[in-house]
């Protein structure tokens, strides 16, 4: 979340920049400042009360010692009144502080100054593209038909077992899925990311820490009895490893990667654009996360973008990188690059990765801080994350773009992971 200092010192700038995300911040910013003024006034009154209490406590003993009993008793009476007032003020403060925090949690992150204005995906800016769009046979078909033809993904069986959006991978389809996961993890660890295997459920504090709550409440699968959430991405448990931690600046950057299944309700998603693997409720994803020094976080963002781009090149997929406009950005991001691959059979671009810098937004929620050598005061770190990569649409594009009359060609880089060259 944004700090009170940022909001108070830059009120008009905060309102102006949040408008790029189509968030009207004026009313909530005014409420935050007014509530913070109230908190400060209560705190000042409480501090003055406690100071007077301490002063009187020191006087009472001396007054009794000097035989000034009446004055001592009067001071004791005054101290009792001050204690009651302090108790009341402490209660007021304990009521105001969570209310203030609740308001702060509802304010999105500020977009970076380079974020373009715009309303949606049509206003995103193409940064660069690469790879060649293949020429497919005239009888080429989309991946859901290929999955059925070669018996590698069973969407109907998933509906029977669970419901729509929970496919069953079979035979070479399951092995292909596992090969991609291992390939992504190996690429990430070779680039210096430490592999972790986190829980697939998180508590409420973790969901608040990375900003899924309150923004995505209702989009996550929730287990009411235990108050746990199924993770929508490995970003949530991995970043929360460092919740309430103070790091030494020399430890930065911290680079982590994790494979997890991801669970998303995707409420309101219907139509042809969500057919097959295009949008699922459960899917596999390999994530990369960095905790970085604020002075170097944008260098890390570019490094992460280049890393994901390198993986797509090895997969021989046509891709493009787009910078998201304000209207298409997430609640928590300061700057996001999306990666899209071209599905030749569907004749459309499919998003397969988002790489984002959250600056201090998540870290401030999580109290993730660092100290420079010799400094007493801790500073807020920066966090970044990216999909490296999300599997469903990668699989869709690989199946569709590599179809031949004799089967589906496995990209060379995956063949040693799969143990086969063709899906047939």
C-alpha positions in Angstrom: 0.0 0.0 0.0 1.0 3.6 -0.4 2.6 5.2 2.7 0.8 8.0 4.5 3.8 10.2 3.8 3.5 9.7 0.0 -0.2 10.5 0.2 0.1 13.6 2.4 3.2 15.1 0.8 2.0 14.5 -2.8 -1.8 14.6 -2.6 -2.5 16.2 -6.0 0.1 14.0 -7.7 -1.4 10.8 -6.2 -4.9 11.8 -7.4 -3.5 12.7 -10.9 -1.5 9.5 -11.3 -4.3 7.2 -10.0 -6.6 8.7 -12.6 -4.4 6.9 -15.2 -5.7 3.7 -13.7 -9.2 5.1 -13.9 -9.4 5.3 -10.1 -11.0 8.5 -8.7 -8.9 8.9 -5.6 -10.0 12.4 -4.4 -12.6 11.3 -1.9 -10.6 8.5 -0.4 -7.4 10.5 -0.2 -9.3 13.3 1.5 -10.8 10.8 4.0 -7.3 9.3 4.7 -5.8 12.7 5.4 -8.7 13.7 7.6 -8.6 10.4 9.5 -4.8 10.7 9.9 -5.3 14.3 11.2 -7.7 12.9 13.7 -5.2 10.1 14.7 -2.4 12.7 15.2 -4.7 14.9 17.3 -5.6 12.0 19.5 -2.0 10.8 19.8 -0.9 14.4 20.7 -3.6 14.6 23.4 -2.7 11.2 24.7 1.1 12.0 24.8 0.3 15.3 26.7 -1.9 13.4 29.2 0.7 10.7 29.8 3.4 13.4 30.3 1.2 15.2 32.8 0.5 11.9 34.6 4.2 11.2 34.9 4.9 14.7 36.2 2.2 14.5 38.8 3.4 11.0 39.9 6.8 12.4 40.6 5.3 15.3 42.6 3.0 13.2 44.8 5.8 11.5 46.8 7.6 14.8 47.4 4.3 16.5 48.5 3.6 13.7 51.0 7.3 13.9 52.2 6.9 17.7 52.7 3.7 17.2 54.7 1.5 18.7 52.1 -1.1 16.0 52.3 -4.0 18.0 50.9 -2.0 19.0 47.8 -0.8 15.4 47.4 -4.3 14.0 47.5 -5.4 16.6 45.0 -2.6 15.5 42.7 -3.6 11.9 43.2 -7.2 12.8 42.2 -6.0 14.6 39.2 -3.8 11.7 38.2 -6.8 9.3 38.4 -8.8 11.6 36.1 -5.9 11.7 33.6 -5.7 7.9 33.7 -9.4 7.7 32.7 -8.9 10.2 30.0 -5.8 8.4 28.7 -7.7 5.1 28.7 -10.5 6.7 26.6 -8.0 8.3 24.2 -6.2 4.9 23.8 -9.5 3.3 22.9 -10.2 6.1 20.3 -6.7 5.5 18.8 -7.2 1.8 18.6 -10.5 2.4 16.8 -9.0 5.0 14.3 -5.9 3.1 13.3 -7.6 0.0 11.7 -10.1 2.3 10.0 -7.2 4.2 8.5 -5.4 1.0 7.5 -8.6 -0.2 5.8 -8.8 2.9 3.7 -5.1 2.7 2.7 -5.7 -0.9 1.6 -8.3 0.3 -0.9 -5.9 2.7 -2.7 -4.2 1.1 -5.8 -0.5 1.4 -6.4 0.7 4.5 -8.3 1.5 3.8 -12.0 5.0 4.5 -13.1 5.4 7.8 -14.9 6.1 5.9 -18.2 2.7 4.1 -18.1 0.6 5.1 -21.1 -2.9 6.4 -20.7 -5.7 4.1 -22.0 -8.8 2.1 -21.1 -8.0 -1.5 -22.0 -5.9 -4.0 -24.0 -6.5 -2.1 -27.2 -4.5 0.9 -25.8 -1.4 -1.2 -24.7 1.9 -0.3 -26.4 3.8 -2.9 -28.3 7.4 -2.7 -27.2 8.9 -5.3 -29.5 8.2 -8.6 -31.2 10.0 -11.7 -32.4 9.7 -15.2 -33.8 8.1 -16.2 -37.0 4.4 -17.0 -37.5 4.4 -20.5 -39.1 2.4 -21.4 -42.2 0.1 -24.2 -41.2 -1.6 -26.8 -43.4 -5.0 -25.7 -44.7 -6.7 -28.3 -42.5 -5.1 -27.0 -39.3 -7.3 -26.9 -36.2 -7.3 -25.3 -32.8 -5.7 -27.0 -29.8 -9.0 -28.4 -28.4 -9.5 -30.4 -31.5 -5.8 -31.5 -31.5 -6.2 -32.5 -27.9 -9.1 -34.8 -28.7 -7.5 -36.2 -31.9 -4.3 -37.3 -30.1 -6.0 -38.1 -26.8 -3.7 -35.8 -24.8 -6.1 -33.4 -23.0 -9.6 -34.4 -22.0 -11.9 -31.4 -21.3 -15.1 -33.5 -20.9 -13.5 -35.8 -18.4 -12.5 -32.8 -16.3 -16.1 -31.6 -16.4 -17.2 -35.0 -15.1 -14.7 -35.0 -12.3 -14.9 -31.4 -11.2 -16.4 -28.9 -13.7 -15.6 -26.7 -16.7 -12.1 -25.3 -16.5 -10.4 -28.3 -14.9 -8.9 -30.4 -17.8 -7.3 -33.8 -17.5 -3.9 -34.2 -19.2 -3.2 -37.7 -20.5 -0.3 -39.7 -21.9 2.0 -37.6 -23.9 -0.1 -34.6 -22.9 0.8 -35.1 -19.3 4.4 -35.7 -20.0 4.5 -32.6 -22.3 3.1 -30.6 -19.4 5.7 -32.0 -17.0 8.5 -31.3 -19.5 7.5 -27.7 -19.8 7.5 -27.2 -16.0 11.0 -28.8 -15.7 12.3 -26.7 -18.6 11.0 -23.5 -17.1 12.5 -24.3 -13.7 15.8 -25.2 -15.1 16.0 -22.0 -17.2 15.1 -20.0 -14.1 17.6 -21.7 -11.7 20.3 -21.3 -14.4 19.6 -17.6 -14.3 20.2 -17.4 -10.6 16.7 -17.9 -9.2 16.5 -20.2 -6.1 13.8 -22.9 -6.4 11.3 -23.1 -3.6 8.2 -25.3 -3.2 5.6 -23.2 -1.3 2.2 -24.1 0.1 -0.8 -24.0 -2.3 -3.0 -22.4 0.3 -2.3 -19.1 2.2 -3.8 -17.4 5.1 -5.6 -14.0 5.1 -2.4 -12.0 6.1 -0.6 -13.4 3.0 -3.4 -12.6 0.7 -3.5 -9.0 2.0 0.3 -8.8 1.9 0.6 -9.1 -1.9 -2.6 -7.2 -2.6 -5.0 -10.0 -3.6 -7.2 -8.8 -0.7 -9.3 -6.8 -0.7 -9.1 -6.2 -4.4 -9.6 -9.8 -5.6 -11.9 -11.0 -2.9 -14.5 -13.2 -4.6 -12.0 -14.2 -7.3 -10.1 -16.6 -5.1 -11.3 -20.0 -3.9 -11.9 -19.7 -0.2 -12.1 -22.3 2.5 -14.3 -20.8 5.2 -13.7 -23.3 8.0 -9.9 -22.8 8.0 -9.9 -19.2 6.6 -7.5 -20.3 3.9 -7.3 -19.2 0.2 -6.2 -21.3 -2.7 -3.4 -19.5 -4.4 -4.1 -17.7 -7.7 -0.3 -17.6 -8.3 2.9 -18.6 -6.6 3.7 -14.9 -6.2 1.5 -14.9 -3.1 3.2 -17.5 -0.9 6.7 -16.9 -2.3 6.7 -13.1 -1.7 5.2 -13.7 1.8 8.3 -15.7 2.7 9.7 -12.3 3.6 6.7 -10.8 5.4 7.8 -9.0 8.6 11.5 -9.5 7.7 14.3 -7.0 7.8 17.0 -7.9 5.3 20.6 -6.6 5.0 21.1 -4.6 1.8 24.0 -6.9 0.9 21.4 -9.8 0.5 19.6 -8.0 -2.3 18.5 -9.0 -4.8 16.8 -12.1 -3.6 15.7 -14.2 -6.6 13.2 -17.1 -6.3 11.3 -19.4 -8.6 8.5 -21.8 -7.9 6.2 -24.2 -9.7 2.6 -24.4 -8.4 -0.8 -25.1 -9.6 -2.9 -21.9 -9.6 -6.6 -21.6 -8.8 -8.9 -18.8 -10.1 -12.6 -18.6 -10.1 -12.6 -16.4 -13.2 -16.2 -15.4 -12.4 -17.9 -13.8 -15.4 -15.6 -15.4 -18.1 -17.6 -16.8 -20.9 -17.6 -17.2 -24.7 -15.2 -18.4 -27.4 -12.2 -16.6 -26.0 -12.2 -18.9 -23.0 -12.5 -22.2 -24.9 -10.1 -25.0 -24.3 -6.9 -24.0 -22.5 -7.5 -20.2 -23.1 -9.0 -19.7 -19.6 -9.0 -22.3 -16.8 -9.9 -22.5 -13.1 -6.9 -24.6 -12.3 -3.6 -24.4 -14.3 0.1 -24.8 -13.8 2.5 -21.9 -13.7 6.2 -21.3 -13.0 6.8 -18.0 -11.3 9.9 -15.8 -10.8 10.0 -13.3 -7.8 12.6 -10.7 -6.8 13.1 -8.7 -3.7 15.3 -5.8 -4.7 16.8 -2.5 -3.6 14.7 0.5 -4.7 17.6 2.0 -6.7 17.9 -1.1 -8.8 14.3 -2.5 -9.2 13.8 -1.2 -12.7 17.1 -2.7 -13.9 15.8 -6.0 -12.4 12.5 -5.5 -14.3 14.3 -5.2 -17.6 16.4 -8.3 -16.7 13.3 -10.3 -16.0 11.7 -9.2 -19.3 14.8 -10.3 -21.2 14.8 -13.6 -19.3 11.2 -14.5 -20.2 11.8 -13.3 -23.8 14.8 -15.7 -24.0 12.6 -18.7 -23.0 10.0 -17.9 -25.7 12.8 -17.7 -28.3 14.0 -21.2 -27.3 10.4 -22.4 -27.7 10.4 -21.0 -31.2 7.1 -19.2 -30.6 6.1 -15.9 -32.3 5.7 -13.4 -29.5 5.3 -9.7 -28.7 5.9 -7.7 -25.6 3.4 -5.0 -24.6 3.6 -2.3 -22.0 0.2 -2.2 -20.2 -1.7 1.1 -20.2 -3.2 2.4 -17.0 -6.7 1.0 -17.6 -5.3 -2.6 -18.1 -3.0 -2.7 -15.1 -3.5 -4.6 -11.9 -4.3 -3.0 -8.6 -0.8 -3.5 -7.2 1.5 -2.9 -10.2 3.5 0.2 -10.9 4.6 -1.0 -14.3 3.7 -4.2 -16.2 4.9 -5.9 -19.4 2.7 -8.6 -20.9 4.0 -11.3 -23.2 1.7 -12.6 -25.8 2.3 -15.5 -28.3 0.5 -15.9 -31.6 -1.8 -18.8 -32.0 -1.9 -19.4 -35.7 -4.9 -21.8 -35.6 -7.0 -19.4 -33.6 -5.5 -16.3 -35.4 -5.1 -14.4 -32.1 -2.6 -13.3 -29.6 -2.6 -15.2 -26.2 -1.2 -13.7 -23.1 1.3 -16.1 -21.5 3.2 -13.9 -19.0 3.0 -10.7 -17.0 6.2 -9.2 -15.5 5.7 -6.4 -13.0 7.4 -4.1 -10.7 5.3 -3.3 -7.6 7.9 -0.9 -6.2 7.3 -0.6 -2.4 3.5 -1.3 -2.6 3.5 -5.0 -1.5 6.6 -4.6 0.7 4.9 -1.8 2.7 1.9 -4.1 3.3 4.1 -6.9 4.4 6.6 -4.8 6.3 9.4 -6.2 4.1 12.4 -4.0 4.8 16.1 -3.8 4.5 19.0 -1.9 6.2 22.1 -0.5 4.8 25.3 -1.3 6.8 25.6 1.1 9.6 22.0 2.5 9.3 19.7 2.2 12.3 16.5 2.9 10.2 15.1 0.2 8.0 13.8 1.1 4.5 11.0 -0.5 2.4 12.2 -2.9 -0.2 10.8 -3.3 -3.8 9.2 -6.5 -5.1 8.9 -7.8 -8.6 7.4 -10.9 -10.1 6.7 -12.6 -13.4 5.2 -15.7 -15.1 8.1 -17.8 -16.4 5.8 -19.2 -17.7 2.1 -19.9 -17.4 1.4 -23.2 -19.1 -2.1 -23.4 -20.6 -1.8 -20.9 -23.4 1.9 -21.8 -24.0 0.7 -25.4 -24.5 -2.2 -24.2 -26.8 0.2 -22.2 -29.0 2.8 -25.0 -29.1 0.2 -27.6 -30.1 -1.4 -25.4 -32.8 1.7 -23.8 -34.3 3.6 -27.1 -34.5 0.9 -29.3 -36.0 1.8 -31.2 -39.1 0.1 -33.9 -41.2 2.0 -36.5 -39.2 1.4 -35.2 -35.8 2.6 -32.3 -33.5 6.3 -31.5 -33.6 7.9 -31.0 -30.2 10.3 -28.0 -30.1 13.9 -29.1 -30.1 14.6 -27.6 -26.7 11.9 -29.8 -25.1 12.7 -33.1 -26.7 15.2 -34.2 -24.0 12.6 -33.3 -21.3 9.8 -35.2 -23.1 11.7 -38.2 -24.4 9.9 -37.9 -27.7 10.0 -35.7 -30.8 6.4 -36.0 -32.0 2.9 -36.2 -30.4 1.1 -38.6 -32.6 
